[in-house]
Amino acid sequence: MNISLSQELQERIAEKVERGDVGSADALVEQALNFYLDYQKAEVDEEEFRETKAAIDEAMEQGERGEGRPAEEVFAQLRAKYGISR
């Protein structure tokens, strides 16, 4: 399946991939669609959705202020914390 995205969305996705926030554009779009489809099936309750959206909005604002951390750094910290080898 091929889809067309606005230039703005393409740029935002490319930025996320370049920063290492996601592994690929496909992965980001798939994750977003799965979340949306789960929400549509009412598998995500309204409060959980609002909390998740607020957390995402906050994270986006932090990233715009340069407060973000590379994904690999976060993953390494989580692997160390939970004793998970690569």
C-alpha positions in Angstrom: 0.0 0.0 0.0 1.2 3.5 -0.8 0.0 6.6 0.9 0.6 10.3 0.4 1.5 12.6 3.3 1.7 16.3 3.4 5.1 17.9 3.1 4.8 19.0 6.7 4.2 15.5 8.0 7.0 14.1 5.8 9.4 16.6 7.3 8.3 15.9 10.9 8.6 12.2 10.4 12.1 12.6 8.7 13.2 14.7 11.7 12.1 12.0 14.2 14.0 9.3 12.2 17.1 11.5 11.9 17.1 12.2 15.6 16.8 8.5 16.4 13.4 8.8 18.0 12.1 6.0 15.8 13.8 3.4 13.7 12.1 4.3 10.5 9.3 6.3 8.9 7.3 3.0 8.4 7.6 2.2 12.1 6.4 5.6 13.2 3.4 5.5 10.8 2.5 1.9 11.8 2.7 2.8 15.5 0.5 5.8 15.0 -2.1 3.9 13.0 -2.2 1.0 15.5 -2.8 3.5 18.3 -5.5 5.2 16.3 -7.2 2.0 15.3 -7.1 0.6 18.8 -8.7 3.9 20.0 -11.4 3.6 17.3 -12.2 0.1 18.6 -12.5 1.6 22.1 -9.6 -0.5 23.3 -8.1 2.7 24.7 -10.4 4.5 27.1 -10.9 8.3 26.8 -8.9 9.1 30.0 -6.0 7.0 28.8 -6.1 8.7 25.5 -6.1 12.2 27.0 -3.2 11.3 29.3 -1.2 9.8 26.4 -1.9 12.8 24.2 -0.8 15.2 27.0 2.4 13.2 27.5 3.1 13.3 23.8 2.4 17.0 23.6 4.7 17.7 26.6 7.5 15.5 25.0 7.1 17.4 21.7 7.5 20.7 23.5 10.5 19.5 25.4 12.1 18.4 22.1 11.4 21.7 20.5 13.2 23.4 23.4 16.2 21.0 22.9 15.5 19.0 26.1 15.1 15.7 24.4 17.5 12.8 24.7 18.6 10.4 21.8 16.5 7.3 21.8 19.6 5.1 21.9 20.7 6.8 25.2 17.3 6.1 26.7 17.3 2.5 25.5 20.8 1.9 26.9 19.7 3.3 30.3 16.6 1.0 30.3 18.6 -2.1 29.3 21.1 -1.4 32.1 18.3 -0.7 34.6 16.5 -4.0 33.8 19.6 -6.1 33.0 18.7 -6.6 29.4 21.6 -7.4 27.0 21.6 -6.1 23.5 
